[in-house]
Amino acid sequence: MPSSSTFASSSSLFHIVPLDRGATGRYAMDACYLCGKPLPTNLDIFMYRGDAPFCSEECRGVQMDMDEARERINTNAILKERAARNEQRRGTPSTQHNVTCASNVPVTS
């Protein structure tokens, strides 16, 4: 049976260290996610994606627009990457297909 000192040393692997709240520069629900303006305690707080508070509908709308633009850019980059990979597999760009015309081909009826 292992000694109690073995258990003590292995339990340190699961020691939970609290996050440094000052590392982000803002507290979770104390300031607007976009502009950093302090959130009022007696007015509405506008939430987006579950955990991002905003001081106004305008700030939330700006963040939503930025996220949509980022998603469009990422989607376009992924599509371009796939197209380049497909062209590389084929060996030639999709605009330069080698087509030969067959002439004098017998047709049976």
C-alpha positions in Angstrom: 0.0 0.0 0.0 1.4 3.4 -0.9 2.4 5.8 1.9 0.4 8.9 2.7 3.2 11.0 1.4 2.6 9.5 -2.0 -1.0 10.6 -1.9 -0.1 14.1 -0.7 2.4 14.6 -3.6 -0.1 13.3 -6.2 -2.9 15.5 -4.9 -0.8 18.6 -5.7 -1.4 17.8 -9.4 -5.1 18.7 -8.9 -4.5 21.9 -6.9 -6.8 24.5 -8.2 -5.4 28.0 -8.6 -7.8 30.9 -8.9 -7.6 33.0 -12.1 -5.9 36.4 -11.8 -8.8 38.8 -12.3 -6.5 41.6 -13.1 -4.8 39.8 -15.9 -7.5 40.7 -18.4 -7.7 44.3 -17.3 -11.5 44.1 -16.8 -13.7 42.3 -14.5 -16.3 39.9 -16.0 -19.5 42.0 -15.5 -18.1 45.3 -14.5 -17.4 46.9 -17.9 -18.6 46.8 -21.5 -16.8 44.1 -23.5 -16.3 46.5 -26.4 -15.6 50.0 -25.1 -14.7 49.2 -21.5 -17.2 51.7 -20.1 -18.3 50.8 -16.6 -21.7 49.0 -16.6 -24.4 50.7 -14.5 -25.9 48.5 -11.8 -29.4 50.0 -12.2 -29.8 49.9 -16.0 -30.1 47.1 -18.6 -27.0 45.2 -19.6 -27.0 43.9 -23.2 -25.6 40.4 -23.4 -24.1 38.7 -26.5 -23.0 35.1 -26.9 -23.9 34.3 -23.3 -21.0 35.9 -21.4 -20.1 39.3 -23.0 -21.8 42.3 -21.4 -22.4 45.5 -23.3 -23.4 49.0 -22.1 -25.7 49.7 -25.1 -27.4 48.1 -28.1 -24.9 50.0 -30.3 -21.8 48.5 -28.7 -23.4 45.0 -28.9 -24.3 45.7 -32.6 -20.8 46.7 -33.4 -19.4 43.5 -31.8 -21.9 41.4 -33.7 -21.0 43.1 -37.0 -17.3 42.5 -36.3 -17.9 38.8 -35.5 -19.9 38.3 -38.7 -17.2 39.9 -40.8 -14.5 37.7 -39.1 -16.6 34.6 -39.8 -17.0 35.6 -43.5 -13.3 36.2 -43.8 -12.5 32.8 -42.2 -15.1 31.1 -44.4 -13.6 32.6 -47.6 -10.1 31.6 -46.5 -11.2 28.0 -45.9 -12.9 27.9 -49.3 -9.8 29.3 -51.1 -7.6 26.8 -49.2 -9.9 23.9 -50.3 -9.9 25.1 -53.9 -6.1 25.3 -53.9 -5.9 21.8 -52.5 -8.2 20.4 -55.1 -6.2 22.0 -57.9 -3.0 20.6 -56.5 -4.5 17.1 -56.4 -5.6 17.4 -60.0 -2.2 18.7 -61.1 -3.6 21.5 -63.2 -5.7 24.6 -62.4 -9.4 24.1 -63.0 -9.3 26.7 -65.8 -6.7 24.7 -67.9 -8.3 21.3 -68.6 -6.8 19.3 -71.4 -9.5 18.4 -73.8 -8.9 16.5 -77.0 -11.5 16.3 -79.7 -12.1 12.8 -81.2 -12.7 12.7 -84.9 -13.7 9.8 -87.1 -15.2 7.8 -84.2 -17.4 5.1 -85.6 -21.0 5.2 -84.3 -23.1 2.1 -84.3 -26.8 2.2 -84.7 
